[in-house]
Amino acid sequence: MARLRKCKLYWAASETEDIVGYKLYWAKGTTVSYDCESIAVGKVNEIPIPECVRLSDEPVMLGITAVDIDGNESDMTTLEAPFQLKPPAPPQCLRIAPADEFVVGTQTAEEAIELEVIQQLIDELEDDDSPAEDPHPVSERDEEEEVSAQFDIGSLF
């Protein structure tokens, strides 16, 4: 059986002074009467819907009455429409997969592969300890020509 979120039921208090409490009635379907299941809820005007009120895919009609000191009950106030909570459909195809096939969150398998490739490239860049190459490398021959050019210019004076 599905687990449904707790709901509260609220109503305006009776204006009669000798009220000692309220009584909650419920029935599956679209009608509720004094002959239906009930529970005394005390002198409050809001309650969580009790566990004994079984909610399911079927509609449930709720009603509340005020009870006086002599045990007399007021007319029943009901919801305008049957109360119905429908739990979501359960997940399907539960399985166990090896860790290398496991996809986290809402990623598709393709997105997971793309992220894995990007992470591998990042790891390779971080693992590369070689010094960065100079974008304008100077060869040994260029250095020799520069030195000899300086020498030749110097000998002219």
For each residue, the residues with C-beta under 8 A, 3 or more apart:
1:
2: 87 88 90
3: 87
4: 7 55 85 87
5: 85
6: 48 49
7: 4 48 49 85
8: 46 47 48 49
9: 24 46 47 48 49 62 64
10: 45 46
11: 22 45 46 64 77
12: 45
13: 19 45
14: 19 22 66 74
15:
16: 19 66 68 74
17:
18: 68 69 70
19: 13 14 16 22 43 66 67 68
20: 43 67 68 69
21: 40 41 42 43 66 67
22: 11 14 19 40 41 42 43 44 45 64 65 66 67
23: 38 39 40 41 64 65 67 73
24: 9 38 39 41 47 50 53 62 63 64
25: 32 33 34 36 37 38 62 63 64 65 76
26: 32 36 37 38 53 60 61 62 63
27: 31 32 33 36 37 60 61
28: 56 58 59 60 61
29: 58 59 60 61 82
30: 59 61 82
31: 27 61
32: 25 26 27 36 61 62 63 76 78
33: 25 27 36 63 76
34: 25 38 65 73 76
35:
36: 25 26 27 32 33 63
37: 25 26 27 52 53
38: 23 24 25 26 34
39: 23 24 50 52
40: 21 22 23 67
41: 21 22 23 24 44 47 50
42: 21 22
43: 19 20 21 22
44: 22 41 47
45: 10 11 12 13 22
46: 8 9 10 11
47: 8 9 24 41 44 50
48: 6 7 8 9
49: 6 7 8 9 53 55 62
50: 24 39 41 47 53
51:
52: 37 39
53: 24 26 37 49 50 60 62
54: 60
55: 4 49 60 83 84 85
56: 28 60
57: 84 86
58: 28 29 84
59: 28 29 30 82 83 84
60: 26 27 28 29 53 54 55 56 82 83 84
61: 26 27 28 29 30 31 32 78 79 82 83
62: 9 24 25 26 32 49 53 78 79 83
63: 24 25 26 32 33 36 76 77 78 79
64: 9 11 22 23 24 25 76 77 78
65: 22 23 25 34 73 74 75 76 77
66: 14 16 19 21 22 73 74
67: 19 20 21 22 23 40 71 72 73 74
68: 16 18 19 20 71 72
69: 18 20
70: 18
71: 67 68
72: 67 68
73: 23 34 65 66 67 76
74: 14 16 65 66 67
75: 65
76: 25 32 33 34 63 64 65 73
77: 11 63 64 65
78: 32 61 62 63 64
79: 61 62 63 82 83
80:
81:
82: 29 30 59 60 61 79
83: 55 59 60 61 62 79
84: 55 57 58 59 60
85: 4 5 7 55
86: 57
87: 2 3 4
88: 2
89:
90: 2
91: 94
92:
93:
94: 91
95:
96:
97: 101 102
98: 101 102
99: 102
100:
101: 97 98
102: 97 98 99
103: 107 108 109 112
104: 107 112
105:
106:
107: 103 104 111 112 115
108: 103 111 112
109: 103 112 113
110: 113 114
111: 107 108 114 115
112: 103 104 107 108 109 115 116
113: 109 110 116 117
114: 110 111 117 118
115: 107 111 112 118 119
116: 112 113 119 120
117: 113 114 120 121
118: 114 115 121 122
119: 115 116 122 123
120: 116 117 123 124
121: 117 118 124 125
122: 118 119 125 126
123: 119 120 126 127
124: 120 121 127 128
125: 121 122 128
126: 122 123
127: 123 124
128: 124 125
129:
130:
131:
132:
133: 137
134: 137 138
135:
136:
137: 133 134
138: 134 142 143
139: 142 143
140: 143 144
141: 144 145
142: 138 139 145 146
143: 138 139 140 146 147
144: 140 141 147 148
145: 141 142 148 149
146: 142 143 149 150
147: 143 144 150 151
148: 144 145 151 152
149: 145 146 152 153
150: 146 147 153 154
151: 147 148 154 155
152: 148 149 155 156
153: 149 150 156
154: 150 151 157
155: 151 152
156: 152 153
157: 154
